Amino acid sequence: METKTARLTILIDPIKKKAFEDLCEAQDLTSSQVVRQLIREYLERHQVDYASKAKLPRGQK
């Protein structure tokens, strides 16, 4: 797991932001948790390795 954090600022229209935050709240998640998961999935989909990526035994995902 990451030990340091960095800020990522994005621009999004207010209607989508509200819908996203409402959905996150309904799922008992923070918007930051969801965005971090989306980034991890995007990196995985594009087979990008990074230093803090958890190492799993061979054959496990």
Backbone bond lengths (Angstrom), bond angles and torsions (degrees), N, CA, C in turn:
res aa  C-N    CA-C-N  psi(-1)  N-CA   C-N-CA  omega(-1)  CA-C   N-CA-C  phi
1 M - - - 1.455 - - 1.525 109.36 -
2 E 1.304 116.15 149.68 1.452 121.52 -179.38 1.526 110.47 -65.26
3 T 1.331 115.75 143.43 1.462 119.29 177.67 1.520 111.91 -107.68
4 K 1.321 117.31 -20.25 1.462 121.77 176.85 1.520 108.13 -115.95
5 T 1.303 115.60 158.08 1.457 119.07 178.21 1.519 110.16 -124.82
6 A 1.313 115.53 156.26 1.462 122.71 174.68 1.514 107.04 -134.83
7 R 1.288 115.87 149.10 1.458 121.24 -178.39 1.533 110.14 -88.07
8 L 1.328 115.60 137.32 1.457 122.97 175.02 1.517 106.84 -121.94
9 T 1.318 116.69 119.32 1.454 121.17 -179.33 1.520 108.46 -106.33
10 I 1.334 115.93 129.74 1.456 120.12 178.35 1.529 109.20 -126.67
11 L 1.299 114.96 158.06 1.460 120.81 173.95 1.515 107.84 -107.73
12 I 1.311 116.41 133.09 1.462 122.08 -179.52 1.528 107.56 -147.53
13 D 1.313 116.58 148.56 1.461 117.00 -178.57 1.534 109.45 -70.63
14 P 1.308 116.56 147.43 1.472 121.63 -173.35 1.533 114.67 -58.30
15 I 1.321 117.94 -32.10 1.465 119.93 -179.14 1.529 110.64 -68.46
16 K 1.340 116.65 -45.07 1.471 119.78 177.46 1.530 110.63 -65.98
17 K 1.312 117.63 -38.68 1.465 121.44 178.89 1.526 110.66 -59.79
18 K 1.308 116.84 -46.10 1.466 121.16 -179.72 1.523 110.64 -64.12
19 A 1.327 117.42 -44.90 1.460 121.34 179.56 1.532 110.35 -61.92
20 F 1.324 116.94 -41.97 1.466 122.24 179.02 1.529 110.44 -63.86
21 E 1.318 116.77 -48.34 1.462 120.20 -179.90 1.531 111.84 -63.92
22 D 1.311 117.37 -38.11 1.467 121.03 177.70 1.529 110.88 -64.00
23 L 1.327 116.48 -44.09 1.460 120.53 178.81 1.528 110.91 -64.26
24 C 1.322 116.61 -44.33 1.468 120.13 177.73 1.524 110.53 -58.30
25 E 1.308 116.71 -46.44 1.463 120.99 -180.00 1.530 110.65 -61.58
26 A 1.306 117.26 -41.66 1.467 120.99 179.78 1.524 111.48 -63.28
27 Q 1.338 116.29 -26.98 1.460 121.24 179.53 1.527 111.87 -96.43
28 D 1.338 116.18 8.93 1.468 122.68 -179.74 1.530 111.94 56.95
29 L 1.336 115.08 41.94 1.457 122.55 177.56 1.517 108.87 -127.31
30 T 1.318 116.21 154.55 1.459 119.30 172.06 1.525 108.49 -88.78
31 S 1.307 115.66 156.53 1.465 118.94 177.64 1.530 110.09 -61.64
32 S 1.327 118.13 -34.22 1.466 121.28 178.14 1.526 111.26 -63.65
33 Q 1.326 117.34 -41.51 1.461 120.10 178.22 1.524 110.80 -59.94
34 V 1.313 116.41 -43.94 1.466 120.85 -178.19 1.522 110.57 -67.75
35 V 1.317 117.82 -43.42 1.466 120.51 179.73 1.525 110.04 -63.55
36 R 1.327 118.25 -41.77 1.468 120.25 177.48 1.524 110.66 -60.48
37 Q 1.338 117.32 -42.30 1.466 120.68 178.20 1.525 110.77 -64.07
38 L 1.323 117.89 -42.77 1.464 121.14 177.91 1.529 111.19 -60.06
39 I 1.323 116.87 -40.50 1.468 121.08 178.99 1.523 110.31 -65.91
40 R 1.346 117.28 -44.71 1.472 119.89 177.76 1.531 110.73 -59.09
41 E 1.325 117.06 -44.55 1.469 121.10 -179.97 1.532 111.41 -64.61
42 Y 1.321 117.21 -38.87 1.463 121.78 179.30 1.527 110.39 -64.67
43 L 1.330 116.03 -44.69 1.463 120.24 178.04 1.522 110.89 -62.79
44 E 1.327 116.53 -43.02 1.461 121.21 178.72 1.527 110.82 -62.23
45 R 1.328 117.11 -45.57 1.461 121.75 -179.03 1.531 111.26 -59.25
46 H 1.328 115.85 -32.72 1.462 120.65 -179.17 1.525 112.11 -99.38
47 Q 1.337 115.44 12.89 1.462 123.26 175.82 1.521 113.00 53.27
48 V 1.325 115.34 42.59 1.459 121.22 177.83 1.526 108.44 -95.32
49 D 1.323 116.32 123.88 1.458 121.31 178.43 1.527 108.20 -92.75
50 Y 1.312 116.01 149.70 1.458 120.73 178.46 1.519 108.67 -147.43
51 A 1.321 116.22 156.40 1.459 122.40 -168.62 1.523 114.08 -58.75
52 S 1.314 119.40 -37.70 1.464 120.61 -174.31 1.527 112.99 -90.53
53 K 1.328 117.16 4.46 1.465 120.99 -179.67 1.525 109.37 -63.52
54 A 1.319 115.76 131.13 1.459 120.68 179.70 1.518 109.55 -63.17
55 K 1.317 115.31 135.85 1.454 120.74 178.05 1.523 108.47 -92.64
56 L 1.337 116.44 122.14 1.446 121.95 178.73 1.533 109.31 -108.72
57 P 1.316 117.10 151.59 1.471 118.98 175.99 1.523 110.23 -57.48
58 R 1.315 116.46 152.76 1.480 121.05 -178.82 1.515 110.97 -53.14
59 G 1.324 115.58 141.16 1.450 121.52 177.30 1.529 114.42 85.07
60 Q 1.334 118.90 -4.69 1.464 121.81 179.16 1.510 109.01 -109.79
61 K 1.325 114.95 147.66 1.464 121.03 175.69 1.484 109.22 -123.87
